[in-house]
Amino acid sequence: MKFKKEYLKIDKIEGPLIFVSGIEDVFYGEIIELKVDNEKRKGKVIRIDGNHVVIQLFEGTSGLSNRNASIYFTGKAFELNLNESILGRTFNGVGDPIDNGGEIYSDNSYNINGRPINPVAREYPENYIETGISAIDTLTTLIRGQKLPIFSGNGIPHNQLADQIVRQASISSESEEKFAVVFAAIGVKYDDAAFFKKSFEDSGASEKVVMYVNLANDPIVERISTPRCALTAAEYLAFEKDYHVLVVMTDITSYCEGLREISSSREEIPSRKGYPGYLYSDLASLYERAGMLKRKSGSITLLPILTMPNNDISHPIPDLTGYITEGQLVLSKALSQSNIYPPIDVLASLSRLMKDGIGEGFTRSDHPDLSNQLFSSYSKVKDIRDLAQIIGEDDLSEIDQLYLSFGRAFEEKFITQDSKEFRSIEESLNIGWEILSILPESELDRLSSELIEAHHKA
């Protein structure tokens, strides 16, 4: 048993960090309790150098001085109490209830850093999650167990899209398997947090949602813990209670900014654009917690949303995210400014696991070929629009004119849908065939004659 040894002197205070020396028998990530003026605060050990220790405080360091606080080390890592009653509940970034619903009691506590998954124990992701959004379900299908980030930018309605996905996401209606959503709001403004909460409650989706909310004015260290608390809850529901869990996080950029601020406080040598050199491994420690395990019925599907600073897709955050994940959904500022919602740039988007979770037995037998044809035809529209800007639309050939009509229909009928509109896979595929019928059969080179005969409305 580890005895509680109190330390009464702080060497230095910098931002949310405190520096203490003369410490023995401590481990990385250990939780500490600090008492100041009859108030208790928590923190965790983030650096050990001999008997010198750096501690992050969750509630900040306001009111602290070098000699007015007492610190003791608990001998425990940061753990959460979890049971199935977390569904429908709202917590802050460190897992404390903020919905007046009472504490969560459990026989077991779970380390928020998770347990490393042996790659051999992973199951290859198959089958899909239906979001009710045509551009996602048809062209970049979300597969159970996949990591599929959404790359957004300033002024693009990614929060609205996140809300719609949480409200509408489901697995097959014919399935009796359990489904839940874990939603993590990282560094969001108060009105955004209130928007998400009200929307989930009004739609009735809140019963299947677990919310972890970290506000922009909350301590930075809490921001670092928010996605880990969310993923720990997802692991519990998926691998102990057999749920298929969709984890939606917004905004990963806020998380990375917090990581950079903490790294700067620790006086670490910065890497690209001031971010710590371990940004890649840190993001991987989050993203790689998604997936499926052999001999387990549940799954964790991760949909992290990140805003690209200056809409730069080569920025370190989207760049490193792209290396770890299995595709991306890219939101277009040009489409958003044209009042197209959701503004998904389908040509820049990709779902690498899509081919194994669609088609006969999953969605519909014509889905893979239809998806390929829509991509192919829409890519030609881009080239023809560029040509039209040079020679004028009236001088285009008859086929090129048809492609322009197809492009307009694709954006106005297929991509565009109301934020409260749910389209089934069947409806989305049928709309796809409807707009492809604008083009003559000779242009449908990705489709078999049997499919054209069955679906093309000449």
MIKEGU-362597 format. One record per residue (C-alpha): residue in one letter; x, y, z; residue number from 1. Coordinates in steps of 0.05 Angstrom, whole numbers. Layout:
BEGIN
+------+--------+--------+--------+------+
! resn !      u !      v !      w ! resi !
+------+--------+--------+--------+------+
!    A !      X !      Y !      Z !  NUM !
...
+------+--------+--------+--------+------+
//
This chain:
BEGIN
+------+--------+--------+--------+------+
! resn !      u !      v !      w ! resi !
+------+--------+--------+--------+------+
!    M !      0 !      0 !      0 !    1 !
!    K !     26 !     69 !    -18 !    2 !
!    F !     23 !    119 !     39 !    3 !
!    K !      0 !    190 !     26 !    4 !
!    K !     62 !    233 !     33 !    5 !
!    E !     47 !    308 !     31 !    6 !
!    Y !     93 !    358 !     -2 !    7 !
!    L !     86 !    430 !     21 !    8 !
!    K !    132 !    468 !    -25 !    9 !
!    I !    124 !    484 !    -99 !   10 !
!    D !    189 !    504 !   -135 !   11 !
!    K !    157 !    541 !   -194 !   12 !
!    I !     89 !    556 !   -226 !   13 !
!    E !     83 !    566 !   -301 !   14 !
!    G !     13 !    571 !   -332 !   15 !
!    P !    -24 !    506 !   -315 !   16 !
!    L !     42 !    472 !   -293 !   17 !
!    I !     74 !    466 !   -225 !   18 !
!    F !    145 !    442 !   -213 !   19 !
!    V !    161 !    403 !   -151 !   20 !
!    S !    227 !    372 !   -128 !   21 !
!    G !    248 !    319 !    -77 !   22 !
!    I !    194 !    270 !   -102 !   23 !
!    E !    203 !    195 !    -94 !   24 !
!    D !    164 !    135 !   -119 !   25 !
!    V !    121 !    168 !   -172 !   26 !
!    F !    100 !    146 !   -243 !   27 !
!    Y !     83 !    182 !   -307 !   28 !
!    G !      9 !    200 !   -311 !   29 !
!    E !     -2 !    191 !   -236 !   30 !
!    I !    -59 !    233 !   -208 !   31 !
!    I !    -44 !    283 !   -153 !   32 !
!    E !    -89 !    320 !   -106 !   33 !
!    L !    -72 !    392 !    -86 !   34 !
!    K !   -105 !    429 !    -29 !   35 !
!    V !   -105 !    505 !    -26 !   36 !
!    D !   -149 !    548 !     19 !   37 !
!    N !   -195 !    489 !     35 !   38 !
!    E !   -204 !    476 !    -40 !   39 !
!    K !   -183 !    411 !    -73 !   40 !
!    R !   -155 !    408 !   -143 !   41 !
!    K !   -131 !    350 !   -185 !   42 !
!    G !    -72 !    344 !   -232 !   43 !
!    K !    -28 !    292 !   -265 !   44 !
!    V !     46 !    279 !   -271 !   45 !
!    I !     70 !    296 !   -342 !   46 !
!    R !    145 !    295 !   -332 !   47 !
!    I !    195 !    261 !   -286 !   48 !
!    D !    269 !    281 !   -285 !   49 !
!    G !    303 !    246 !   -227 !   50 !
!    N !    268 !    271 !   -165 !   51 !
!    H !    240 !    332 !   -203 !   52 !
!    V !    168 !    327 !   -226 !   53 !
!    V !    124 !    370 !   -271 !   54 !
!    I !     49 !    368 !   -256 !   55 !
!    Q !    -10 !    393 !   -298 !   56 !
!    L !    -68 !    420 !   -257 !   57 !
!    F !   -138 !    408 !   -285 !   58 !
!    E !   -169 !    468 !   -251 !   59 !
!    G !   -112 !    516 !   -265 !   60 !
!    T !    -62 !    550 !   -219 !   61 !
!    S !    -99 !    614 !   -200 !   62 !
!    G !    -91 !    631 !   -126 !   63 !
!    L !    -30 !    587 !   -118 !   64 !
!    S !     36 !    609 !    -89 !   65 !
!    N !    100 !    570 !    -73 !   66 !
!    R !     80 !    557 !     -1 !   67 !
!    N !      3 !    559 !      6 !   68 !
!    A !    -12 !    489 !    -21 !   69 !
!    S !     -3 !    417 !     -1 !   70 !
!    I !      6 !    362 !    -52 !   71 !
!    Y !      0 !    287 !    -46 !   72 !
!    F !      7 !    232 !    -98 !   73 !
!    T !    -51 !    183 !   -102 !   74 !
!    G !    -14 !    125 !   -133 !   75 !
!    K !    -67 !    119 !   -187 !   76 !
!    A !    -72 !    137 !   -260 !   77 !
!    F !   -130 !    179 !   -287 !   78 !
!    E !   -190 !    132 !   -285 !   79 !
!    L !   -265 !    137 !   -300 !   80 !
!    N !   -323 !    100 !   -269 !   81 !
!    L !   -366 !     73 !   -325 !   82 !
!    N !   -431 !     34 !   -332 !   83 !
!    E !   -487 !     34 !   -384 !   84 !
!    S !   -522 !     92 !   -349 !   85 !
!    I !   -472 !    139 !   -383 !   86 !
!    L !   -518 !    137 !   -444 !   87 !
!    G !   -557 !    201 !   -447 !   88 !
!    R !   -510 !    236 !   -398 !   89 !
!    T !   -465 !    297 !   -406 !   90 !
!    F !   -396 !    303 !   -375 !   91 !
!    N !   -340 !    355 !   -374 !   92 !
!    G !   -272 !    342 !   -405 !   93 !
!    V !   -247 !    302 !   -345 !   94 !
!    G !   -309 !    258 !   -339 !   95 !
!    D !   -346 !    294 !   -283 !   96 !
!    P !   -422 !    298 !   -293 !   97 !
!    I !   -448 !    368 !   -311 !   98 !
!    D !   -521 !    350 !   -323 !   99 !
!    N !   -544 !    345 !   -251 !  100 !
!    G !   -555 !    270 !   -261 !  101 !
!    G !   -511 !    247 !   -204 !  102 !
!    E !   -445 !    209 !   -201 !  103 !
!    I !   -430 !    146 !   -241 !  104 !
!    Y !   -416 !     86 !   -196 !  105 !
!    S !   -382 !     24 !   -220 !  106 !
!    D !   -344 !    -36 !   -192 !  107 !
!    N !   -288 !    -22 !   -242 !  108 !
!    S !   -249 !     40 !   -261 !  109 !
!    Y !   -219 !     49 !   -329 !  110 !
!    N !   -153 !     84 !   -346 !  111 !
!    I !   -167 !    139 !   -396 !  112 !
!    N !   -103 !    123 !   -434 !  113 !
!    G !   -133 !     57 !   -454 !  114 !
!    R !    -97 !     -7 !   -467 !  115 !
!    P !    -53 !    -18 !   -529 !  116 !
!    I !    -88 !    -63 !   -580 !  117 !
!    N !    -47 !   -120 !   -608 !  118 !
!    P !    -52 !   -113 !   -684 !  119 !
!    V !    -61 !   -188 !   -689 !  120 !
!    A !   -124 !   -182 !   -647 !  121 !
!    R !   -156 !   -132 !   -695 !  122 !
!    E !   -213 !   -153 !   -740 !  123 !
!    Y !   -215 !   -124 !   -810 !  124 !
!    P !   -272 !    -73 !   -813 !  125 !
!    E !   -333 !    -92 !   -854 !  126 !
!    N !   -406 !    -69 !   -859 !  127 !
!    Y !   -426 !      4 !   -856 !  128 !
!    I !   -456 !     58 !   -813 !  129 !
!    E !   -513 !     97 !   -846 !  130 !
!    T !   -510 !    172 !   -835 !  131 !
!    G !   -570 !    191 !   -878 !  132 !
!    I !   -526 !    238 !   -919 !  133 !
!    S !   -522 !    220 !   -993 !  134 !
!    A !   -451 !    245 !  -1007 !  135 !
!    I !   -424 !    204 !   -949 !  136 !
!    D !   -466 !    140 !   -953 !  137 !
!    T !   -460 !    133 !  -1029 !  138 !
!    L !   -390 !    159 !  -1046 !  139 !
!    T !   -348 !    156 !   -982 !  140 !
!    T !   -385 !    104 !   -942 !  141 !
!    L !   -368 !    101 !   -868 !  142 !
!    I !   -348 !     30 !   -848 !  143 !
!    R !   -355 !      3 !   -777 !  144 !
!    G !   -287 !      5 !   -743 !  145 !
!    Q !   -259 !     58 !   -791 !  146 !
!    K !   -223 !    123 !   -776 !  147 !
!    L !   -250 !    175 !   -824 !  148 !
!    P !   -233 !    248 !   -808 !  149 !
!    I !   -270 !    308 !   -834 !  150 !
!    F !   -225 !    364 !   -859 !  151 !
!    S !   -259 !    432 !   -853 !  152 !
!    G !   -240 !    505 !   -852 !  153 !
!    N !   -261 !    571 !   -821 !  154 !
!    G !   -332 !    592 !   -838 !  155 !
!    I !   -353 !    522 !   -862 !  156 !
!    P !   -412 !    491 !   -824 !  157 !
!    H !   -375 !    430 !   -796 !  158 !
!    N !   -411 !    436 !   -729 !  159 !
!    Q !   -478 !    432 !   -765 !  160 !
!    L !   -453 !    370 !   -802 !  161 !
!    A !   -428 !    338 !   -738 !  162 !
!    D !   -496 !    350 !   -706 !  163 !
!    Q !   -532 !    319 !   -765 !  164 !
!    I !   -488 !    257 !   -765 !  165 !
!    V !   -498 !    246 !   -690 !  166 !
!    R !   -573 !    254 !   -697 !  167 !
!    Q !   -581 !    210 !   -758 !  168 !
!    A !   -527 !    157 !   -753 !  169 !
!    S !   -550 !     85 !   -746 !  170 !
!    I !   -534 !     14 !   -766 !  171 !
!    S !   -581 !    -28 !   -809 !  172 !
!    S !   -653 !    -24 !   -785 !  173 !
!    E !   -658 !    -99 !   -794 !  174 !
!    S !   -602 !   -111 !   -745 !  175 !
!    E !   -615 !   -124 !   -671 !  176 !
!    E !   -545 !   -101 !   -652 !  177 !
!    K !   -538 !    -43 !   -604 !  178 !
!    F !   -515 !     25 !   -628 !  179 !
!    A !   -490 !     86 !   -590 !  180 !
!    V !   -454 !    152 !   -604 !  181 !
!    V !   -399 !    184 !   -562 !  182 !
!    F !   -393 !    258 !   -577 !  183 !
!    A !   -333 !    299 !   -554 !  184 !
!    A !   -335 !    375 !   -561 !  185 !
!    I !   -263 !    400 !   -552 !  186 !
!    G !   -250 !    474 !   -539 !  187 !
!    V !   -319 !    496 !   -565 !  188 !
!    K !   -354 !    561 !   -549 !  189 !
!    Y !   -411 !    560 !   -499 !  190 !
!    D !   -465 !    573 !   -552 !  191 !
!    D !   -438 !    515 !   -595 !  192 !
!    A !   -442 !    468 !   -535 !  193 !
!    A !   -513 !    492 !   -520 !  194 !
!    F !   -532 !    482 !   -594 !  195 !
!    F !   -508 !    410 !   -594 !  196 !
!    K !   -542 !    393 !   -529 !  197 !
!    K !   -609 !    424 !   -549 !  198 !
!    S !   -608 !    393 !   -618 !  199 !
!    F !   -595 !    323 !   -590 !  200 !
!    E !   -650 !    331 !   -538 !  201 !
!    D !   -701 !    359 !   -588 !  202 !
!    S !   -689 !    303 !   -638 !  203 !
!    G !   -693 !    248 !   -586 !  204 !
!    A !   -622 !    226 !   -603 !  205 !
!    S !   -595 !    243 !   -534 !  206 !
!    E !   -616 !    175 !   -506 !  207 !
!    K !   -562 !    141 !   -549 !  208 !
!    V !   -509 !    195 !   -540 !  209 !
!    V !   -455 !    204 !   -487 !  210 !
!    M !   -428 !    276 !   -488 !  211 !
!    Y !   -361 !    301 !   -464 !  212 !
!    V !   -357 !    377 !   -467 !  213 !
!    N !   -295 !    420 !   -459 !  214 !
!    L !   -308 !    494 !   -467 !  215 !
!    A !   -259 !    544 !   -496 !  216 !
!    N !   -249 !    577 !   -428 !  217 !
!    D !   -237 !    511 !   -391 !  218 !
!    P !   -166 !    494 !   -370 !  219 !
!    I !   -120 !    470 !   -426 !  220 !
!    V !   -103 !    406 !   -390 !  221 !
!    E !   -176 !    387 !   -389 !  222 !
!    R !   -176 !    395 !   -465 !  223 !
!    I !   -120 !    343 !   -470 !  224 !
!    S !   -162 !    293 !   -430 !  225 !
!    T !   -229 !    303 !   -466 !  226 !
!    P !   -217 !    257 !   -526 !  227 !
!    R !   -186 !    204 !   -481 !  228 !
!    C !   -246 !    204 !   -435 !  229 !
!    A !   -292 !    197 !   -496 !  230 !
!    L !   -252 !    140 !   -525 !  231 !
!    T !   -250 !    104 !   -457 !  232 !
!    A !   -326 !    107 !   -454 !  233 !
!    A !   -329 !     81 !   -526 !  234 !
!    E !   -283 !     23 !   -509 !  235 !
!    Y !   -326 !      4 !   -450 !  236 !
!    L !   -390 !      5 !   -491 !  237 !
!    A !   -359 !    -31 !   -551 !  238 !
!    F !   -316 !    -84 !   -520 !  239 !
!    E !   -353 !    -98 !   -455 !  240 !
!    K !   -425 !    -84 !   -473 !  241 !
!    D !   -423 !   -103 !   -548 !  242 !
!    Y !   -446 !    -36 !   -576 !  243 !
!    H !   -427 !    -10 !   -644 !  244 !
!    V !   -402 !     59 !   -624 !  245 !
!    L !   -392 !    120 !   -668 !  246 !
!    V !   -344 !    171 !   -637 !  247 !
!    V !   -351 !    242 !   -665 !  248 !
!    M !   -299 !    293 !   -642 !  249 !
!    T !   -298 !    367 !   -657 !  250 !
!    D !   -249 !    401 !   -661 !  251 !
!    I !   -183 !    362 !   -662 !  252 !
!    T !   -147 !    427 !   -681 !  253 !
!    S !   -166 !    455 !   -612 !  254 !
!    Y !   -136 !    393 !   -580 !  255 !
!    C !    -71 !    402 !   -619 !  256 !
!    E !    -68 !    476 !   -601 !  257 !
!    G !    -74 !    456 !   -528 !  258 !
!    L !    -19 !    405 !   -537 !  259 !
!    R !     26 !    459 !   -567 !  260 !
!    E !     12 !    506 !   -509 !  261 !
!    I !     29 !    453 !   -458 !  262 !
!    S !     92 !    434 !   -496 !  263 !
!    S !    114 !    507 !   -497 !  264 !
!    S !    102 !    513 !   -422 !  265 !
!    R !    147 !    451 !   -413 !  266 !
!    E !    201 !    486 !   -454 !  267 !
!    E !    204 !    429 !   -504 !  268 !
!    I !    239 !    438 !   -571 !  269 !
!    P !    184 !    454 !   -622 !  270 !
!    S !    176 !    420 !   -689 !  271 !
!    R !    135 !    442 !   -750 !  272 !
!    K !     97 !    508 !   -737 !  273 !
!    G !    113 !    503 !   -663 !  274 !
!    Y !     77 !    437 !   -651 !  275 !
!    P !    113 !    385 !   -609 !  276 !
!    G !    155 !    333 !   -645 !  277 !
!    Y !    111 !    278 !   -616 !  278 !
!    L !     47 !    305 !   -648 !  279 !
!    Y !     43 !    246 !   -696 !  280 !
!    S !     49 !    193 !   -641 !  281 !
!    D !      1 !    231 !   -596 !  282 !
!    L !    -52 !    234 !   -650 !  283 !
!    A !    -39 !    160 !   -666 !  284 !
!    S !    -51 !    143 !   -593 !  285 !
!    L !   -121 !    171 !   -602 !  286 !
!    Y !   -139 !    148 !   -672 !  287 !
!    E !   -113 !     77 !   -664 !  288 !
!    R !   -162 !     63 !   -607 !  289 !
!    A !   -216 !     56 !   -660 !  290 !
!    G !   -229 !    -10 !   -693 !  291 !
!    M !   -257 !    -80 !   -683 !  292 !
!    L !   -229 !   -138 !   -642 !  293 !
!    K !   -233 !   -212 !   -655 !  294 !
!    R !   -280 !   -248 !   -608 !  295 !
!    K !   -314 !   -182 !   -592 !  296 !
!    S !   -382 !   -163 !   -622 !  297 !
!    G !   -376 !    -88 !   -615 !  298 !
!    S !   -337 !    -36 !   -656 !  299 !
!    I !   -311 !     35 !   -650 !  300 !
!    T !   -316 !     80 !   -711 !  301 !
!    L !   -280 !    147 !   -705 !  302 !
!    L !   -301 !    210 !   -741 !  303 !
!    P !   -254 !    266 !   -718 !  304 !
!    I !   -268 !    336 !   -746 !  305 !
!    L !   -211 !    385 !   -753 !  306 !
!    T !   -208 !    455 !   -780 !  307 !
!    M !   -148 !    467 !   -826 !  308 !
!    P !   -114 !    534 !   -808 !  309 !
!    N !   -118 !    579 !   -869 !  310 !
!    N !   -153 !    521 !   -905 !  311 !
!    D !    -83 !    490 !   -915 !  312 !
!    I !    -89 !    415 !   -923 !  313 !
!    S !    -13 !    409 !   -918 !  314 !
!    H !    -15 !    438 !   -847 !  315 !
!    P !     16 !    390 !   -796 !  316 !
!    I !    -51 !    371 !   -764 !  317 !
!    P !    -89 !    347 !   -827 !  318 !
!    D !    -23 !    323 !   -857 !  319 !
!    L !     -7 !    276 !   -799 !  320 !
!    T !    -80 !    256 !   -791 !  321 !
!    G !    -81 !    234 !   -863 !  322 !
!    Y !    -23 !    186 !   -851 !  323 !
!    I !    -58 !    152 !   -793 !  324 !
!    T !   -130 !    147 !   -817 !  325 !
!    E !   -165 !    109 !   -873 !  326 !
!    G !   -187 !    166 !   -918 !  327 !
!    Q !   -218 !    235 !   -907 !  328 !
!    L !   -280 !    276 !   -920 !  329 !
!    V !   -261 !    345 !   -945 !  330 !
!    L !   -309 !    404 !   -938 !  331 !
!    S !   -305 !    457 !   -993 !  332 !
!    K !   -308 !    531 !   -978 !  333 !
!    A !   -329 !    544 !  -1051 !  334 !
!    L !   -389 !    497 !  -1045 !  335 !
!    S !   -407 !    528 !   -977 !  336 !
!    Q !   -405 !    598 !  -1007 !  337 !
!    S !   -452 !    572 !  -1062 !  338 !
!    N !   -502 !    554 !  -1008 !  339 !
!    I !   -492 !    479 !  -1019 !  340 !
!    Y !   -500 !    439 !   -955 !  341 !
!    P !   -466 !    394 !   -936 !  342 !
!    P !   -407 !    425 !   -975 !  343 !
!    I !   -371 !    358 !   -985 !  344 !
!    D !   -318 !    360 !  -1040 !  345 !
!    V !   -329 !    289 !  -1065 !  346 !
!    L !   -269 !    289 !  -1112 !  347 !
!    A !   -221 !    306 !  -1055 !  348 !
!    S !   -255 !    257 !  -1007 !  349 !
!    L !   -238 !    184 !   -999 !  350 !
!    S !   -259 !    124 !   -958 !  351 !
!    R !   -205 !     70 !   -965 !  352 !
!    L !   -246 !     15 !   -931 !  353 !
!    M !   -310 !     30 !   -969 !  354 !
!    K !   -301 !    -26 !  -1020 !  355 !
!    D !   -306 !    -80 !   -966 !  356 !
!    G !   -370 !    -55 !   -933 !  357 !
!    I !   -416 !    -40 !   -991 !  358 !
!    G !   -449 !    -79 !  -1047 !  359 !
!    E !   -490 !   -143 !  -1044 !  360 !
!    G !   -502 !   -166 !   -973 !  361 !
!    F !   -488 !    -97 !   -944 !  362 !
!    T !   -520 !    -39 !   -983 !  363 !
!    R !   -543 !    -56 !  -1054 !  364 !
!    S !   -509 !    -95 !  -1110 !  365 !
!    D !   -505 !    -35 !  -1157 !  366 !
!    H !   -473 !     10 !  -1104 !  367 !
!    P !   -398 !      0 !  -1122 !  368 !
!    D !   -407 !     11 !  -1197 !  369 !
!    L !   -455 !     69 !  -1188 !  370 !
!    S !   -406 !    103 !  -1140 !  371 !
!    N !   -349 !     95 !  -1190 !  372 !
!    Q !   -391 !    124 !  -1247 !  373 !
!    L !   -413 !    185 !  -1206 !  374 !
!    F !   -341 !    200 !  -1188 !  375 !
!    S !   -318 !    192 !  -1260 !  376 !
!    S !   -373 !    234 !  -1290 !  377 !
!    Y !   -367 !    290 !  -1238 !  378 !
!    S !   -291 !    294 !  -1248 !  379 !
!    K !   -304 !    308 !  -1323 !  380 !
!    V !   -351 !    365 !  -1302 !  381 !
!    K !   -293 !    401 !  -1269 !  382 !
!    D !   -252 !    399 !  -1333 !  383 !
!    I !   -310 !    423 !  -1376 !  384 !
!    R !   -325 !    481 !  -1328 !  385 !
!    D !   -253 !    503 !  -1335 !  386 !
!    L !   -259 !    499 !  -1411 !  387 !
!    A !   -325 !    538 !  -1409 !  388 !
!    Q !   -290 !    596 !  -1374 !  389 !
!    I !   -242 !    601 !  -1433 !  390 !
!    I !   -287 !    592 !  -1494 !  391 !
!    G !   -356 !    605 !  -1464 !  392 !
!    E !   -411 !    556 !  -1448 !  393 !
!    D !   -448 !    568 !  -1514 !  394 !
!    D !   -389 !    542 !  -1554 !  395 !
!    L !   -385 !    475 !  -1518 !  396 !
!    S !   -404 !    411 !  -1553 !  397 !
!    E !   -472 !    379 !  -1540 !  398 !
!    I !   -440 !    325 !  -1496 !  399 !
!    D !   -403 !    377 !  -1456 !  400 !
!    Q !   -469 !    415 !  -1446 !  401 !
!    L !   -500 !    351 !  -1419 !  402 !
!    Y !   -442 !    343 !  -1370 !  403 !
!    L !   -454 !    414 !  -1345 !  404 !
!    S !   -527 !    397 !  -1334 !  405 !
!    F !   -506 !    333 !  -1298 !  406 !
!    G !   -457 !    373 !  -1254 !  407 !
!    R !   -512 !    423 !  -1233 !  408 !
!    A !   -560 !    366 !  -1218 !  409 !
!    F !   -506 !    329 !  -1179 !  410 !
!    E !   -493 !    388 !  -1134 !  411 !
!    E !   -565 !    412 !  -1127 !  412 !
!    K !   -601 !    345 !  -1120 !  413 !
!    F !   -550 !    295 !  -1096 !  414 !
!    I !   -500 !    332 !  -1052 !  415 !
!    T !   -549 !    385 !  -1027 !  416 !
!    Q !   -598 !    364 !   -973 !  417 !
!    D !   -630 !    396 !   -913 !  418 !
!    S !   -594 !    390 !   -846 !  419 !
!    K !   -655 !    354 !   -819 !  420 !
!    E !   -665 !    309 !   -879 !  421 !
!    F !   -650 !    236 !   -873 !  422 !
!    R !   -640 !    196 !   -937 !  423 !
!    S !   -635 !    121 !   -935 !  424 !
!    I !   -582 !     85 !   -976 !  425 !
!    E !   -637 !     64 !  -1024 !  426 !
!    E !   -660 !    136 !  -1034 !  427 !
!    S !   -589 !    161 !  -1045 !  428 !
!    L !   -573 !    107 !  -1096 !  429 !
!    N !   -638 !    122 !  -1133 !  430 !
!    I !   -622 !    196 !  -1137 !  431 !
!    G !   -554 !    177 !  -1164 !  432 !
!    W !   -586 !    138 !  -1221 !  433 !
!    E !   -635 !    194 !  -1234 !  434 !
!    I !   -581 !    246 !  -1247 !  435 !
!    L !   -537 !    197 !  -1286 !  436 !
!    S !   -596 !    189 !  -1334 !  437 !
!    I !   -580 !    260 !  -1358 !  438 !
!    L !   -520 !    231 !  -1393 !  439 !
!    P !   -526 !    184 !  -1454 !  440 !
!    E !   -512 !    110 !  -1443 !  441 !
!    S !   -448 !    116 !  -1485 !  442 !
!    E !   -417 !    160 !  -1431 !  443 !
!    L !   -429 !    110 !  -1374 !  444 !
!    D !   -365 !     71 !  -1383 !  445 !
!    R !   -361 !     47 !  -1310 !  446 !
!    L !   -428 !     10 !  -1313 !  447 !
!    S !   -446 !    -57 !  -1343 !  448 !
!    S !   -500 !    -61 !  -1396 !  449 !
!    E !   -544 !   -101 !  -1347 !  450 !
!    L !   -542 !    -45 !  -1295 !  451 !
!    I !   -555 !      9 !  -1348 !  452 !
!    E !   -614 !    -30 !  -1374 !  453 !
!    A !   -643 !    -40 !  -1305 !  454 !
!    H !   -634 !     31 !  -1278 !  455 !
!    H !   -619 !     82 !  -1332 !  456 !
!    K !   -679 !    126 !  -1349 !  457 !
!    A !   -664 !    140 !  -1422 !  458 !
+------+--------+--------+--------+------+
//
